Amino acid sequence: MASPAAGALLLLLAFAVAGVLSDGSDHRYKSGEPVPLYANKVGPFHNPSETYRYFDLPFCSPEEVKEKKEALGEVLNGDRLVDAPYKLDFRTDYDSKAVCSKRLTKEDVVKFRNSVAKDYYFQMYYDDLPLWGFIGKVDKGNKLPPADWKYYLYKHIIFDILYNNDRVIEINVHTDQSALVDLTEDTERDVEFLYTVKWKETATPFEKRMEKYSSSSNMPHHLEVHWFSIINSCVTVLLLTGFLATILMRVLKNDFVKYAHDEEAVDDQEESGWKYIHGDVFRFPKNKSLFSAALGTGTQLFALTTFIFLLALVGVFYPYNRGALFTALVVIYALTSGIAGYIATAFYCQLEGTNWVRNLLLTGCLFCGPLFLTFCFLNTVAIAYSATAALPFGTICVIVLIWTLVTFPLLVLGGIAGKNSKSEFQAPCRTTKYPREIPPLPWYRTTIPQMAMAGFLPFSAIYIELYYIFASVWGHRIYTIYSILFIVFIILLIVTAFITVALTYFQLAAEDHEWWWRSFLIGGSTGFFVYGYCLYYYYARSDMSGFMQTSFFFGYMACICYAFFLMLGMIGFRAALFFVRHIYKSIKCEHASRCNPPRAPQSPSSSPKSHAMGAGKTAAGMPRIGMGTAVQGPKPDPIRRAVLRAIELGYRHFDTAAHYETEGPIGEAAAEAMRSGAVASREELFITSKLWCSDAHRDRVLPALRQTLRNLQMEYVDLYLVHWPVTMKAGRFKAPFTAEDFEPFDMRGVWEAMEECHRLGLAKAIGVANFSCKKLETLLSFATIPPAVNQVEVNPVWQQRKLREFCRGKGIQLCAYSPLGAKGTHWGSDAVMDTGVLQEIAAARGKTVAQVCLRWVYEQGDCLITKSFNEARMRENLDVDGWELTEEEHRRIAEIPQRKINLGKRYVSEHGPYKSLEELWDGEI
């Protein structure tokens, strides 16, 4: 399919460019036969964009100025050809022939003087050969002040023409330095404009007549600079290749060594670095419609650049081939729009996007939109200056028709083909349901510093060649060494791909899985460096000046650099995608799904009761939803009745603590439930209790648990937790607490006693509550039985991302208390229930705010403890299954400002072990 499309494209280009090359003449003439001479434009030599019509200056002009019909590319190039006032018949000499005699008014003198002061030049075409010269000169004397300078207009032009048989080979123009008109004073002048024509024969064949214009860029010293540029670029490529190869060898070696061990050893080994995030690395990027559009547009621009290079290499763009480049750009861009539509829509559908029509429109406008706005502004400036750069209304209509009748239909056809391709994104690893939290990164690993590092190397590989390109586009230097330019372009692509792959590897090694946009931005960052070079070139290497020229230079260079950004961004992303797929496919992913399966919730069950009784359990058998019993003041009977009713509704997990004084009512309710048959046996219930701070002494842990079991009338608890990482004097049970009540927390001694409780069978599992990452790490450093659970405050306002990731990595189950913000307690808050985002989601889903909060906690993979003695709310709190929050809703919840509600201020004292909240929570607050 690609070959016919490429053939059709080249065929259309041949016809399009042929219109530019042909002048309706075979360039053969008889002696005395008129040869067409066209005057093109005049303008300041140092401002290539600021050009005006030839007869805007008061030269000798015919009564009726005949304009040559021009092709689209010539108009875009600012050419406005008219019949020149000079008659240069083939092989006919003239000596000081008068063009006209003219009286210059004061206004004409001022106009000519201002033009001479700005180094105005004229450009003409004789038999399609360009010629140019200055209209006058400034005599500055011996560095006289500007007020004493003399201004002169050339009134005698001499044409030296070479011919070979019946063909024109070369034309040169110079001026008679003795025939000058003094323009210094604002006085009228009578001027007779003259010209001389001299014909000479030459042996140079017609086929080589254009070599004169390209010879300047092929001079030995220029070629040496070009080759130095290529050698410099090649060295950069070799260094990067070696650097990347070293990285890959190191990665492959380490991974193959790891997987050479037996399966059990692999299971026991903890993952780190890029291997740790295999469940997130292929998570689709944010703003996937914009990302797909940028990818499609970048691919189109890459195709456009490739075709332009092909035409240049076959010799289409010889020097002064009027408008051929602009014609080719317009035609190729129009014909390649189908590529943008196909790539963007196909990739968008692979990313599970649904609104492909909007994506297609975005693709069509992503580059054309900024370009059109820039053109509107600059064209307005050109109209205000009456410059030839201002496009006529008819030309604008032609461009709009091309976009409407060719570009847009092909874009739509490509989009439809992309939508119907039905291809799926090839990800070698399964993606987990919820994203892993990215650890804090140093500043130099953030996007902008990475872009700065990435853009510098590709720019350093091309910056020498950039000068020649700029001097050609924004000056009068001729550039024809397209082969060298093509080599530099290939090197640019290679360096961009390599540096993007290298920085993507470092990003993944830092456990930052959001590499999609980063790789695109890193790849495209060279565009910013090129634009920075624009500033340097304008101020240090050129003499451009004036508002119009400055606007054109920075305006159109911004569009070119933006195109560079999109094209190289696409290259960077494609290289990074290939690399990421390769390392996870070849090294990691046979083991990935086994060692770190997705943390999605259990499949939904048909009823709250069946869910609570089994479907929603952790791997350790703890029901995911539990009922909390922390109350203000002892209320034994209401608690007993509420727990009994909860058992009937389907609750099986009950959370209590010695500090709550609710162990007795729970035990009574459990016994009554077993007697009534609501539960068949004790094994159906999961009871959690906690060690209070005053019992957090090595010798008091076991007695405290025995007392808990007596209160519960049970032989064991399913889970026993250290309530706080705090120790108080024995007997201190109720607040307020004073500084004298606190003692240093003996974590090792307390935990060894907890392990003894487990060994005795009094607690089937042991864990902690309100522990930070740092405290857990300390505990794990000496624990022989690691904690099974860490019960902490978790809700949408305090999401505990860092702690959750830490616990997952260590195999510790997170259990959430206060998922609704503990409204109504002495330390609780309305912050959760009054959050606008949660209220909006609840209204849209037909749920309560509480259900949205509980569902969010449930989808994080946490257990959750709800507390309500109201039967309707108890039923409602169980209704977290059978529906899911969308990705967009998760994103909105993730953006809720975070603040901890239960600060634990009562455990902080100036004279106690924790002198500040920062110390209590180890800065995790």
TORLOVO-557314 format. One line per 3 residues: their letters; for each residue x, y, z of C-alpha. Coordinates in steps of 0.25 Angstrom, whole numbers. Layout:
N
A> X,Y,Z; ...
***
This chain:
925
MAS> 0,0,0; 11,9,3; 18,8,-11
PAA> 6,13,-19; 4,24,-10; 18,29,-11
GAL> 17,27,-26; 5,36,-27; 11,46,-18
LLL> 24,47,-27; 15,48,-39; 7,59,-34
LAF> 19,66,-29; 25,65,-43; 14,72,-49
AVA> 13,83,-38; 28,86,-39; 28,85,-54
GVL> 19,97,-54; 30,105,-47; 41,100,-55
SDG> 35,103,-69; 34,117,-74; 28,114,-87
SDH> 41,115,-95; 52,105,-99; 62,115,-97
RYK> 67,116,-111; 67,129,-119; 71,135,-132
SGE> 80,147,-134; 72,160,-131; 60,152,-125
PVP> 55,158,-111; 59,150,-99; 50,152,-87
LYA> 55,161,-76; 47,162,-63; 49,172,-52
NKV> 45,165,-39; 47,173,-27; 55,183,-19
GPF> 58,184,-4; 68,186,7; 80,176,5
HNP> 80,172,20; 65,170,21; 62,158,12
SET> 47,158,15; 45,173,13; 44,174,-2
YRY> 35,183,-11; 31,184,-25; 41,189,-35
FDL> 33,201,-39; 30,205,-25; 43,213,-27
PFC> 42,224,-37; 50,217,-48; 46,218,-63
SPE> 33,211,-65; 25,208,-77; 11,214,-78
EVK> 5,200,-75; 13,191,-66; 11,176,-71
EKK> 11,166,-60; 16,152,-62; 7,141,-58
EAL> 13,134,-46; 12,120,-40; 7,118,-26
GEV> 21,116,-21; 26,129,-27; 15,137,-20
LNG> 18,130,-7; 33,134,-9; 29,148,-11
DRL> 33,149,-26; 25,160,-34; 31,159,-48
VDA> 28,170,-58; 34,174,-71; 47,181,-69
PYK> 49,195,-76; 62,190,-83; 62,183,-96
LDF> 73,172,-97; 71,165,-111; 79,153,-113
RTD> 93,156,-118; 90,171,-120; 100,180,-113
YDS> 96,194,-108; 105,205,-104; 99,215,-94
KAV> 85,214,-99; 75,223,-93; 64,216,-85
CSK> 57,229,-82; 59,244,-77; 52,247,-65
RLT> 51,259,-55; 51,254,-41; 43,262,-31
KED> 47,265,-17; 38,253,-13; 45,244,-23
VVK> 59,249,-18; 55,246,-4; 50,232,-7
FRN> 63,229,-15; 72,234,-4; 65,226,7
SVA> 66,214,-1; 81,216,-4; 83,219,11
KDY> 77,205,14; 85,198,3; 74,195,-6
YFQ> 77,185,-17; 69,181,-29; 66,167,-35
MYY> 63,163,-49; 62,150,-57; 67,149,-71
DDL> 64,136,-78; 61,130,-64; 75,134,-60
PLW> 76,143,-47; 83,156,-47; 84,167,-36
GFI> 91,180,-33; 90,192,-24; 82,204,-28
GKV> 92,214,-22; 103,216,-12; 107,224,0
DKG> 120,232,1; 124,233,15; 137,240,12
NKL> 147,239,23; 138,234,34; 130,247,33
PPA> 118,248,42; 105,243,36; 100,257,33
DWK> 112,259,24; 110,246,16; 107,247,1
YYL> 96,239,-6; 97,235,-20; 88,228,-30
YKH> 93,219,-41; 88,223,-55; 96,215,-64
IIF> 95,200,-63; 104,190,-71; 99,176,-75
DIL> 110,166,-79; 104,154,-85; 110,141,-90
YNN> 104,132,-100; 107,118,-106; 101,117,-120
DRV> 86,120,-119; 85,120,-103; 88,129,-92
IEI> 98,124,-83; 101,135,-73; 98,149,-70
NVH> 105,159,-60; 101,173,-57; 110,185,-52
TDQ> 109,200,-51; 116,211,-57; 123,218,-45
SAL> 125,231,-53; 110,232,-56; 104,236,-43
VDL> 92,245,-38; 94,253,-25; 83,251,-16
TED> 88,258,-4; 80,270,-5; 65,271,-6
TER> 65,277,-19; 59,273,-33; 68,266,-42
DVE> 67,263,-57; 72,249,-60; 75,241,-72
FLY> 75,226,-69; 84,218,-78; 88,204,-81
TVK> 99,196,-88; 99,182,-93; 111,174,-97
WKE> 110,160,-103; 122,150,-102; 122,135,-107
TAT> 126,124,-97; 128,109,-98; 121,106,-85
PFE> 109,97,-89; 95,101,-86; 93,89,-76
KRM> 104,95,-67; 99,109,-67; 94,108,-53
EKY> 107,103,-47; 111,117,-45; 101,120,-34
SSS> 104,107,-26; 119,108,-27; 121,117,-15
SNM> 116,107,-6; 125,96,-12; 138,104,-10
PHH> 148,96,-2; 148,104,11; 133,103,12
LEV> 133,88,9; 144,87,20; 134,93,30
HWF> 123,84,26; 131,72,27; 136,77,41
SII> 121,78,45; 118,64,40; 131,58,48
NSC> 126,66,60; 112,60,59; 118,46,56
VTV> 126,46,69; 114,50,77; 106,39,71
LLL> 117,29,74; 119,34,89; 104,33,91
TGF> 103,19,84; 114,14,94; 107,20,105
LAT> 94,14,102; 100,1,99; 107,1,113
ILM> 93,3,119; 86,-8,112; 97,-18,114
RVL> 97,-14,129; 82,-16,130; 82,-29,122
KND> 93,-35,130; 87,-31,143; 73,-37,139
FVK> 78,-50,133; 86,-52,145; 74,-50,154
YAH> 65,-59,146; 76,-70,145; 72,-73,159
DEE> 61,-83,163; 47,-78,163; 46,-78,178
AVD> 58,-69,179; 52,-60,169; 39,-59,177
DQE> 46,-56,190; 54,-45,183; 49,-31,185
ESG> 48,-23,172; 53,-9,170; 56,2,160
WKY> 49,0,146; 45,-14,149; 37,-10,160
IHG> 27,-1,152; 24,-11,141; 9,-11,145
DVF> 9,4,142; 19,7,131; 8,4,120
RFP> -2,12,127; -8,22,116; -4,36,117
KNK> -12,48,121; -18,56,110; -17,45,101
SLF> -25,52,90; -15,63,89; -3,53,90
SAA> -9,45,78; -11,58,70; 4,62,73
LGT> 9,48,69; 1,48,56; 5,63,53
GTQ> 19,59,56; 19,47,47; 13,56,35
LFA> 24,66,37; 34,55,37; 28,50,24
LTT> 28,64,18; 43,66,22; 47,53,16
FIF> 40,56,2; 46,69,2; 60,63,4
LLA> 57,53,-8; 53,64,-17; 66,72,-13
LVG> 75,60,-15; 70,58,-29; 72,72,-33
VFY> 59,79,-33; 63,91,-24; 74,97,-32
PYN> 78,111,-28; 67,122,-32; 57,111,-37
RGA> 46,121,-34; 36,116,-23; 39,101,-25
LFT> 42,99,-11; 29,106,-6; 21,99,-17
ALV> 26,86,-12; 24,89,3; 9,92,0
VIY> 6,80,-9; 13,70,0; 7,75,12
ALT> -7,74,6; -4,60,1; 2,55,14
SGI> -10,60,23; -15,46,22; -3,41,29
AGY> -6,50,41; -21,46,41; -17,31,41
IAT> -6,31,51; -14,40,61; -27,33,60
AFY> -21,19,60; -12,22,72; -24,29,79
CQL> -33,17,78; -21,8,83; -21,17,95
EGT> -36,14,97; -41,28,93; -55,29,89
NWV> -57,43,83; -48,40,70; -55,52,62
RNL> -50,62,72; -37,56,72; -37,57,57
LLT> -40,72,57; -30,74,67; -20,67,58
GCL> -23,76,47; -22,89,55; -10,85,63
FCG> 0,91,53; -8,98,43; -15,106,54
PLF> -3,113,60; 3,114,46; -10,121,41
LTF> -10,131,53; 4,134,50; 2,136,35
CFL> -10,145,38; -2,154,47; 10,155,38
NTV> 2,157,25; -5,168,32; 9,174,35
AIA> 13,172,21; 0,179,15; 3,191,24
YSA> 17,192,18; 12,189,4; 22,178,3
TAA> 22,167,-7; 22,157,4; 7,161,6
LPF> -1,150,-1; -12,154,-11; -26,151,-7
GTI> -27,141,-19; -15,133,-14; -20,132,0
CVI> -33,127,-6; -25,116,-14; -18,112,-1
VLI> -31,111,6; -37,103,-5; -25,93,-5
WTL> -27,91,10; -42,90,8; -42,81,-4
VTF> -29,73,-2; -24,74,12; -36,72,20
PLL> -43,61,12; -30,53,12; -29,56,27
VLG> -43,50,29; -40,38,20; -27,35,28
GIA> -35,37,41; -46,27,36; -35,17,32
GKN> -29,18,46; -42,16,53; -45,4,45
SKS> -31,-2,47; -36,-9,60; -21,-10,64
EFQ> -19,-12,79; -8,-5,87; 3,-16,89
APC> 7,-16,103; 16,-27,108; 12,-25,123
RTT> -2,-24,129; -5,-11,135; -11,-10,149
KYP> -24,-3,151; -19,8,160; -6,16,157
REI> 6,15,167; 11,27,174; 23,33,168
PPL> 34,35,178; 39,49,180; 50,53,170
PWY> 62,63,171; 60,75,163; 69,71,151
RTT> 60,59,149; 48,68,146; 43,71,132
IPQ> 50,84,129; 64,81,133; 63,67,126
MAM> 58,75,113; 70,84,114; 80,72,115
AGF> 73,65,104; 72,76,94; 86,81,96
LPF> 93,68,89; 84,68,77; 86,83,75
SAI> 101,82,77; 101,72,65; 95,81,55
YIE> 98,95,60; 110,97,50; 101,94,39
LYY> 90,103,44; 98,115,41; 98,112,26
IFA> 84,109,26; 80,122,33; 89,130,24
SVW> 82,124,12; 68,125,17; 70,139,24
GHR> 81,144,15; 87,143,1; 96,132,2
IYT> 93,120,-7; 92,106,-1; 93,94,-10
IYS> 100,83,-2; 87,75,0; 94,62,2
ILF> 102,67,14; 90,73,20; 82,60,18
IVF> 94,53,26; 93,63,37; 78,61,37
IIL> 80,46,39; 90,49,50; 80,58,57
LIV> 69,47,57; 79,37,62; 84,46,74
TAF> 70,50,77; 66,35,78; 78,31,86
ITV> 77,42,96; 62,40,98; 64,25,101
ALT> 75,28,111; 67,38,119; 55,29,118
YFQ> 63,18,124; 68,27,136; 53,32,138
LAA> 48,18,139; 60,14,148; 55,25,157
EDH> 41,18,158; 35,29,150; 25,22,140
EWW> 20,35,134; 29,34,122; 20,36,110
WRS> 19,51,110; 33,52,116; 39,45,104
FLI> 32,53,94; 36,66,101; 50,62,102
GGS> 51,58,87; 45,71,83; 53,80,92
TGF> 63,82,81; 53,91,75; 55,101,87
FVY> 70,101,85; 68,104,70; 59,116,74
GYC> 69,120,84; 79,120,73; 70,129,65
LYY> 72,140,76; 87,138,75; 87,139,59
YYA> 78,151,59; 86,159,68; 100,154,66
RSD> 101,148,52; 92,157,44; 89,172,41
MSG> 74,170,40; 66,181,46; 52,188,46
FMQ> 38,183,51; 34,175,38; 47,167,37
TSF> 48,164,52; 33,160,52; 35,151,40
FFG> 48,145,45; 43,141,59; 29,138,54
YMA> 32,128,44; 44,123,51; 35,120,63
CIC> 26,112,53; 38,104,48; 43,101,62
YAF> 29,97,66; 29,87,54; 43,82,58
FLM> 38,80,72; 26,72,67; 35,64,58
LGM> 46,61,67; 36,58,79; 30,47,70
IGF> 44,41,67; 47,42,82; 34,35,87
RAA> 35,24,76; 49,21,80; 46,21,95
LFF> 33,12,92; 42,2,85; 52,2,96
VRH> 42,1,107; 34,-10,100; 47,-18,97
IYK> 53,-18,112; 39,-22,118; 36,-32,107
SIK> 50,-38,107; 54,-37,121; 43,-35,131
CEH> 29,-39,127; 29,-54,127; 30,-52,142
ASR> 23,-39,144; 9,-43,145; 13,-54,155
CNP> 21,-45,164; 12,-33,164; -2,-36,160
PRA> -12,-25,158; -17,-19,171; -32,-19,166
PQS> -43,-22,176; -49,-35,176; -60,-38,166
PSS> -74,-33,170; -83,-41,177; -98,-41,176
SPK> -101,-36,190; -95,-28,202; -96,-40,211
SHA> -89,-50,201; -79,-39,199; -76,-37,214
MGA> -76,-52,217; -65,-56,207; -64,-49,193
GKT> -57,-37,199; -46,-43,207; -31,-40,206
AAG> -21,-51,203; -20,-53,218; -35,-55,220
MPR> -38,-42,226; -52,-36,221; -49,-23,213
IGM> -61,-16,220; -61,-15,235; -70,-9,245
GTA> -63,1,255; -68,2,269; -60,14,275
VQG> -70,23,282; -70,35,292; -73,29,305
PKP> -78,14,309; -91,10,302; -91,-5,304
DPI> -105,-8,300; -107,0,288; -93,-5,283
RRA> -97,-20,286; -110,-18,278; -103,-10,267
VLR> -93,-21,265; -103,-32,266; -111,-25,255
AIE> -99,-23,247; -96,-38,247; -110,-40,242
LGY> -107,-31,230; -95,-38,226; -83,-31,234
RHF> -73,-41,238; -61,-32,242; -62,-24,255
DTA> -51,-14,260; -50,-11,274; -39,-7,284
AHY> -37,-7,299; -37,8,299; -51,8,293
ETE> -57,0,304; -66,-8,294; -59,-21,295
GPI> -70,-26,304; -82,-23,296; -76,-29,283
GEA> -73,-42,291; -87,-42,296; -93,-39,282
AAE> -84,-50,276; -88,-60,286; -103,-57,284
AMR> -101,-58,269; -95,-72,270; -106,-76,279
SGA> -117,-71,269; -110,-77,257; -107,-64,251
VAS> -93,-69,249; -89,-84,250; -77,-82,258
REE> -66,-73,263; -58,-75,250; -68,-67,242
LFI> -65,-55,250; -52,-46,249; -49,-38,261
TSK> -38,-28,262; -34,-21,275; -22,-12,279
LWC> -12,-11,290; -14,3,297; -2,12,300
SDA> -2,9,315; 1,-5,312; 11,-3,302
HRD> 22,-9,311; 29,-22,308; 24,-28,320
RVL> 10,-23,319; 6,-27,305; 2,-42,308
PAL> -6,-38,320; -13,-27,312; -17,-37,301
RQT> -22,-47,311; -31,-37,317; -36,-33,304
LRN> -39,-48,301; -47,-49,315; -55,-36,311
LQM> -58,-43,297; -61,-56,303; -52,-62,292
EYV> -40,-71,292; -33,-62,281; -34,-50,273
DLY> -32,-50,258; -23,-38,258; -16,-30,269
LVH> -10,-17,267; -1,-7,274; -11,5,275
WPV> 0,16,274; 15,17,274; 14,23,288
TMK> 16,18,302; 10,23,314; 11,20,329
AGR> 3,8,333; -11,12,337; -12,24,328
FKA> -25,21,320; -32,34,318; -29,48,313
PFT> -24,58,316; -10,54,316; 2,62,322
AED> 16,61,319; 19,53,331; 10,42,326
FEP> 19,39,314; 31,29,313; 40,26,302
FDM> 34,16,292; 41,2,293; 38,-2,279
RGV> 47,-15,279; 42,-20,293; 27,-17,290
WEA> 28,-24,276; 35,-36,282; 24,-38,292
MEE> 14,-37,281; 21,-48,273; 20,-56,286
CHR> 5,-54,286; 4,-59,272; 13,-71,275
LGL> 3,-75,286; -8,-75,277; -15,-63,284
AKA> -14,-54,272; -15,-61,258; -9,-48,252
IGV> -1,-36,258; 0,-22,253; 1,-7,256
ANF> -7,5,255; -3,20,252; 11,16,248
SCK> 19,24,237; 28,18,226; 40,21,235
KLE> 35,14,247; 31,2,239; 44,2,233
TLL> 50,2,247; 41,-9,251; 44,-18,239
SFA> 59,-17,242; 58,-26,254; 44,-33,253
TIP> 44,-48,251; 29,-47,249; 26,-35,240
PAV> 13,-27,243; 1,-32,235; -6,-19,235
NQV> -4,-4,237; -17,3,241; -17,18,238
EVN> -26,29,234; -29,28,219; -39,36,212
PVW> -40,45,199; -35,57,207; -23,49,213
QQR> -20,38,202; -7,33,208; -1,30,194
KLR> 14,29,199; 10,20,211; 1,11,202
EFC> 12,9,192; 22,6,204; 13,-4,210
RGK> 10,-11,197; 25,-13,194; 26,-19,208
GIQ> 14,-28,207; 7,-20,218; -8,-18,217
LCA> -13,-4,219; -26,-3,227; -33,10,226
YSP> -40,17,238; -48,29,237; -51,28,222
LGA> -62,38,224; -54,48,232; -59,44,246
KGT> -70,55,246; -75,56,260; -63,51,268
HWG> -55,61,276; -44,61,266; -52,58,253
SDA> -55,68,242; -66,71,231; -55,73,221
VMD> -57,60,214; -73,60,214; -73,75,209
TGV> -63,73,198; -69,79,185; -62,68,176
LQE> -68,57,184; -82,63,184; -82,65,169
IAA> -78,51,167; -88,46,176; -99,54,169
ARG> -95,49,156; -94,35,160; -107,35,168
KTV> -99,31,180; -97,37,194; -84,44,197
AQV> -81,33,207; -82,23,197; -73,30,187
CLR> -62,31,198; -64,17,202; -63,12,188
WVY> -50,20,186; -43,14,198; -48,0,193
EQG> -42,2,180; -29,6,186; -28,-8,190
DCL> -29,-4,205; -38,-10,216; -47,0,222
ITK> -54,2,235; -68,9,235; -75,13,247
SFN> -90,15,248; -101,9,257; -112,14,248
EAR> -117,2,240; -120,9,227; -105,15,227
MRE> -100,1,231; -107,-4,219; -102,7,210
NLD> -87,5,215; -87,-9,210; -92,-4,196
VDG> -78,-2,190; -79,-13,180; -85,-15,167
WEL> -80,-1,162; -67,6,159; -61,20,159
TEE> -57,24,145; -42,28,142; -47,42,141
EHR> -53,42,155; -40,36,160; -33,47,154
RIA> -42,58,160; -41,51,174; -26,50,173
EIP> -25,65,171; -33,68,184; -24,77,193
QRK> -18,68,204; -18,70,219; -18,60,231
INL> -30,61,240; -25,52,252; -13,59,256
GKR> -11,52,269; -8,65,276; -10,58,290
YVS> 2,50,288; 11,62,286; 18,69,298
EHG> 29,78,299; 36,69,309; 31,56,304
PYK> 37,46,294; 30,54,282; 32,69,283
SLE> 25,72,270; 15,66,260; 27,65,250
ELW> 34,56,260; 21,47,263; 19,45,248
DGE> 33,46,243; 30,58,234; 19,50,227
I> 8,60,230
***
